[in-house]
Amino acid sequence: MAEVAVIGGGPAGLAAAQALAQAGHAVDLFDAMPSVGRKFLLAGKGGLNLTHSEPFDSFVQRYGERAGLLKPWLQRLGADQLRDWAASLGVQTFVGSSGRVFPQDLKAAPLLRAWLHGLREQGVRFHMRHHWLGWAEDSALRFETPHGPMLQRPAATVLALGGASWARLGSDGAWWPWLQARGVPLAPLRPSNCGFDVGWSAHFRERQAGQPLKSVVISLPGGWRQAGEFVVTAGGVEGSLIYAASARLRDALEREGHASFELDLLPARSLEWVAAELAHPRGPRSLSTHLKTRLGLAGVKAALLWELVPKEAQADPTRFAALIKALPIRVSAPRPIDEAISSAGGVRFEGLDDRLMLKAMPGVFCAGEMLDWEAPTGGYLLTACFSTGQAAGQGAAAWLAETA
Ligand SMILES: Cc1cc2nc3c(=O)[nH]c(=O)nc-3n(C[C@H](O)[C@H](O)[C@H](O)COP(=O)(O)OP(=O)(O)OC[C@H]3O[C@@H](n4cnc5c(N)ncnc54)[C@H](O)[C@@H]3O)c2cc1C
C-alpha cells in the first residue's frame, strides 16, 4: 500500500514526487500511460522552451490575474532555479534571442531520462498503465490496472493530472466531474494558447493553408499589441502570435459572441508611407504587381488582402492603406481544446490552502496545469507546473509531518 500517492507523471507530478522523496517519504507514482512525461517529450519536439529569462517581476505578470497567487511558489522555484536544476542533471541551458530558455540540445528526452534516473535512485516507485478512476465511497483511490481493479489508501495524495489538451498523451480532463462531486470548486476547462476558426473562402484555403505570415503585428481592442508570426490554416489561424492573443480572443468570444483582431501587414512602414506608395500612378500594371513592387506585399500577405478587402476599398488608396495597416480579421470560435497547447480552468485557488491542499479533501493536494491558471507560451507553462508540483509535494510532506 502506498504511503504517498502521486497521480500523474508530467512535470508537476514528477516535481511533487521529488519534493516528497527528498523529505524522506516513500512515493508511489501512478500514471495511466505506458510511460511518464509524454507531453513534456512532445514539447521537446519543437525545441523545449523550459522557462524564460526576463526579470522576475515581469515574469510573474505573465500569469495575469493569478500572478499574485503563483508568486510565492515561483519565488521558490522560478526560472533561475529551473536552470540550476537542469544543470544539476547534466543539461546546460541557453537563452535564445527572444529571452526564452532552452536546453543546449533543445531536447526534452535527456532531461527526462536523467530526472527519472534520479527519482528511482531516491526510491520513487513508478506504476505505469494505472488509470485512476476517482474515489471509492470510503475515499480509497480507485485504479484500473493491467492486473485488474485496485484500491489505494495512502496517507496523502498529490493529483497532477494535467489539463485537457492532447488527450492522447494522457491528460484528458476526466477528473473534472470526480472532483466536482467531492465539492471541489472548479472552473470549466477551456482551450488556451489555441488557434481559431475564421472561415476562409475555398479559393484562399486551397492556396494558402500552411503559409506563415511573418513580421506582422496583431492589435486587439483595449490596446494590446504584439509583433510576431502565425500560420494560416485550412479553417483559420494558429501559431505563436495567435496563441499570445488567444486568451483575450477566447474571452471576448465568450463575453460578446464575436471577436476580431487587427493585423498590420507592414509594421515597419507608416500609414502615410503606405498610402503614398499606393497612390503612386501604376500605369498599365495590375494592382497585384503594384502591391508587390511598391510595397513588397506578395504571397499570403497579398492573398489575405484579396480575400478580405472589398473591391471598392482596393480602389481607394487611403482606405486600402488603412486596411493594410489594420486589417480586421474576425474569428468565429477557438479550435477544440484537444488541439490547444494548454488549457485554462480547473481547480480554483479558493478551494486550495496555501500549500495546495484541497480544503474539501484534507490530505489531497493538486498541482500543474489542472489548477485554474493560464499563461502564454514562452516557458511559463512548464515553469508553473514545476513550481506548483514542488509546492504540492512540499505541502504534502509538511502536512504528513503535522498529522503523524
Ligand atoms: C505541443 C505542445 C508543446 C508544448 N511546448 C511547451 C514548451 O515548449 N514550454 C512550456 O512551458 N510548455 C509547453 N507545453 C505545455 C506543457 O507541456 C504542459 O503545460 C505541461 O506538460 C503540463 O504539465 P502537468 O504535469 O501539469 O501535466 P501533463 O504533462 O499533462 O501530465 C499529466 C499526467 O497525468 C496523467 N493522467 C491524467 N489523468 C490520469 C488518470 N486518470 N490516471 C492516471 N494518470 C493520469 C497523464 O497520463 C500525464 O502523464 C506544450 C504543450 C504542447 C501540447
The ligand as an ORCA input file, in Angstrom:
! r2SCAN-3c Opt
* xyz 0 1
  C       2.638     20.575    -28.474
  C       2.942     21.162    -27.123
  C       4.127     21.862    -26.932
  C       4.390     22.458    -25.686
  N       5.558     23.138    -25.522
  C       5.809     23.752    -24.336
  C       7.029     24.471    -24.141
  O       7.927     24.476    -25.007
  N       7.190     25.148    -22.958
  C       6.233     25.135    -21.968
  O       6.417     25.783    -20.933
  N       5.117     24.384    -22.102
  C       4.877     23.703    -23.266
  N       3.740     22.959    -23.406
  C       2.818     22.829    -22.242
  C       3.361     21.837    -21.195
  O       3.845     20.678    -21.837
  C       2.246     21.477    -20.200
  O       1.736     22.671    -19.645
  C       2.781     20.569    -19.082
  O       3.233     19.332    -19.611
  C       1.694     20.291    -18.042
  O       2.298     19.542    -17.017
  P       1.425     18.721    -15.975
  O       2.399     17.897    -15.193
  O       0.507     19.616    -15.245
  O       0.501     17.776    -16.875
  P       0.860     16.723    -18.012
  O       2.227     16.941    -18.547
  O      -0.280     16.788    -18.964
  O       0.872     15.335    -17.241
  C      -0.300     14.801    -16.670
  C      -0.097     13.319    -16.465
  O      -1.223     12.798    -15.762
  C      -1.582     11.562    -16.307
  N      -3.002     11.330    -16.053
  C      -4.045     12.137    -16.392
  N      -5.201     11.595    -15.979
  C      -4.892     10.427    -15.365
  C      -5.653      9.409    -14.705
  N      -6.979      9.489    -14.618
  N      -4.999      8.342    -14.168
  C      -3.639      8.272    -14.234
  N      -2.879      9.185    -14.844
  C      -3.487     10.257    -15.386
  C      -1.259     11.681    -17.786
  O      -1.073     10.427    -18.403
  C       0.005     12.546    -17.770
  O       1.170     11.745    -17.756
  C       3.464     22.324    -24.614
  C       2.287     21.580    -24.806
  C       2.022     21.004    -26.040
  C       0.741     20.215    -26.226
*
